[in-house]
Amino acid sequence: MKLQILKPASLFILIASCSNPAENSFQKAVESINAENLASHVAVLGSDEYEGRKPFSKGEDKTVNYLAAQMERIGLEPGFGDSYFQDVEMAEITSFMDKPAIVKSDNKDLLLFFPDDIAIISKKTSDIIEIENSEMIFAGFGIVAPEYNWDDYENIDVKGKTVVVFVNDPGLYTDDENLFKGKTMTYYGRWTYKIEEAERQGAKGILIIHETLGAGYPYDIPRKSALNSNFYLAEDANAESNLMFNGWVSAKTGENFFESFGMNVDSLRTLSCTKDFAGFPLNSNISLKISNIWEYNTSRNVVGLIRGNKKPEECIVYSAHWDHFGIGEAENGDSIYNGAVDNGTSLAWMLEIAEAYKKLGIPPARSIVIMAPTAEEQGLLGSKWYTQHPVIPVEKTLACINNDMLLPIGRMKDVMVTGFGQSELDNLVEEVALKQDRYIYPDPNPHTGMYFRSDHFSFAQQGVPSLFIRGNCDSREFGKEWAAEQEKDYINNRYHRPADNYYPETWDFSGIVEDAQMAFEIGYRLCNLKEFPKWNESSEFKSLRD
């Protein structure tokens, strides 16, 4: 082989191409994300000392101060002048019933005991909410969706009455992929929508019949929610509304409920999935008495900022909620709901990403917002408030990259995309996944509506393309079946329970390291895009950005 002698100019080009400072800096930033740092954050945030990180508690003070201190250490600019804190005015309301609800019909009286049969809450700041003989109306799935030519409230008047509806939407319970989105839940299937619609219709109350497949979790979750205090934005609590209460009826109680009217719940659900379904009175009424204890107080979002060096007026947001359920009903002698996975692991993910950006040396082209919102568990309240009062306007926000419940079970082959198909961001995920020898995997359980259940959804509602991605379904070492068993074990035994603790002996953060490195690179690439990413034509959020 003939030796090639390089001229000085050619030699310079070769050296420059092999030692691009920006490329080297980027790679060092990626490699700075490590398991030890992730574990150290979770060990603190998931400890008993933080008392389950409930808003309005000593646990909140410790949590937000820890996060602000970490942001300052990393070198993030405070999001709000000289403060990392954004005040979020909220009301905390605890509802309970010391007597059963009574459903009276021509056939018999049915007693529904709180909270095992019926999980009731009220957002009214009144000592006593007393409902006497409220007429009950069955409204199918409780959906008004013009784009699907669907109206469960057509030809029924529910003003001042109590609505009974099924959870999820009709697509889940049929084999028709053209009915709504088939087995993928739309927002119409989410329980929050059903309450909103019942309120718009003027109902006095709404009861949702629980069903584990449709809800995505067992009845124990809304049961515990009714036992704990619930939070609302102060402007929403006790706002002018006819809706006095909302809640869930357990699946078993729902069966008994409809049997008392001579109906079969499965047959009625099937009927409700047809377009010719019409709501109807149940020829019954309900009476119940709710006692409320409440207080107004201020919680805090924690926000740090890295200003871009070319387009600082535009940004990418990384988010992970800091709150959990505090101290509540004891299980196996433990009453602290530590939330180590939900959402300690994601807070650690977010802080490591922030630290990687600072290790770039030169700031990215666009600004990076690092946000830990409050009260996600209570209906995405902190992120909702932030999108209404952002550091950088939402119309100047390219994307939100959010995470929630990152399971520390090792490296994964997949990148599970919750809300797959919503936006062009999926293409960027696929490119970065290939670099890690991973593949995109649409959420295998889209019927649970996870796209509507974490803080990225607040941004989507404002038209901002949003990602919720994590390795979850295909373990590099043990495969898909094992990974599914791990997730099922978490949901059934630790999710929203005191057992969601930090287990240093068994946890493997290596997969979360890769997830953080991926999210960092996706954000870095977004910083350098010429155009904003777009929603796909089929997305229900496209018109909001347009």
C-alpha positions, 0 to 999 in steps of 0.5 A: 500500500502506497503511503499518502503524504498529507499536506498541512491543510489536509492534516488540519482538516483530519485533526479537526474532524477527529477531535471536534470539541463540541462532539467531545463535550457532548459525549462527555455530557452523555457519559456523565449520567450514572447510576450512583448519582441516580441512586443517591437522589432516590435514597434521599427523596424516597426516605421516611424522613421526607414523609411521603412528599405530600403537598402542604406538609413538612415533607413538601418543605424538605422535598422542594428545598432539596430540589432547589438546592440541587438545581443551585448546585448544578448551576441552573438559573432560578426560574422566577427571578431569584427563586426556584419556586412557583407558588401554586394556590390550592385547596386541600379537602378531606371527605368522609362518610360515617353512614352509608349512601342509600339507593332507593328503588321500587325493588329494594333499598341498597346500602353503599358503604364508604369506602369499600363499596363507594369512594366519594369525594367533594371539592366543595369547601362546605362542612356538610354536603347532604344529598337527599333523594337525588334522581339517578340517570344512567348515561352509558360512558358519559361521553359527548364527542362530536368528531365521533358522532357520539352523545351519551347525554342526548335526549336526557336531562341530568341537571340537578341529578346524579349520573351513573357511567362506565369507565373508559370508552366504547372502543375498548369493549368491542373488536371495532378498531374504528370505534373511537380509537379501538382499544387505545383509550381516548381522553373521553375514556379518562375519569377526569373527563367524565367528571368534567362533562357531568359538570358541564351537563349540570349534574349534582353528582356522578358515580363511575362504575369501576372495572380494572381493565378499563381503569388500568388499576384495581378499585383499591386505588380510588378507594385510597384516594377517597380516604386521603385528602384531595387537592384542587387549584384554589380557583377551582375549589368551590367554583360556581357549579351544581356538581356536589360530589363525584366518586367510584363504585366498586365493580362488585357493588356495580354488579349488585347495583344494576342487578337491583334494577333487574339489569346485567352490567356486562349486557348493559356495557355492551349496549352502551357501546352501540351508537343507538344507545340512549341514556335513561332514568334508573327509576331510583334516587340516592341519598348521602351525607359527606363531611368535609375538612379543608384548608387553603394553602400554597404549594410549590413547583420547582423550576430551574433554567439553562438559557440557550445561546442562540434562541433563549426565547424558545425552550424544551421542558423536562418534567417529573413530579415531586409529590406523593401521598404522604402518611396514610392508611397503614399496610403491614405496619407501614403508613408512609407512602414514600413514592420511591419509584413514583416518582423518585426515580424520575426526579433523579432522571431529571436532575441527571439530565440537567447536570449533563446539560451543564457539563456541555460547557457551551449552553445549548442553542435553545433554553432548557427548563427543568421542572418538578411540578406539585400535585400530579397525583391530584390531577396534574395541578402543578403542571396545569398551573405552570402551563398557564404561567410559564417561564417561557411561553408555551407557544415558544416551547418546542416539546415537553419530555416527561417521565413517571414511574421509572422501574429500576430493573436493568437495561431494556431493549425497548423504548416504550412510547406512551402515546405512540403516533401522536407527533413527529417526536416519535421519529427522533426517539427512533433515531436515538434508540437505534444508537443505543441498539434499542427499538421503539415499542408502542405502549402495550396497554394503551387502554389504561390511558397513561398518556392522560395521566402524567404531567406531559398531558398538561403541555399537550392540552396547550398544543405542545408535542410531548413525550413519555418514554422509558424502557419497560417491556423487553429486558436485555437479560431476561426478556419480555415475559419477565419484564411484564411480570416486574411491572405487574408486581409493582402495580399490584403490590407497590403502586400508590402503597407504602411498599413503594420504597427504595430497595438498594440491594435489588435495584438496578439503575442501568436502564434508567441511565440509558433512558436519561441519556436518551432523553438528554440527546433527544432534547439536545437535538431538539435544541438544534432543529430549524422548525418546531416538531409537529403533531401528526395529522391523526392527533387530537392535539394538532389543532391546538398547536396550529 
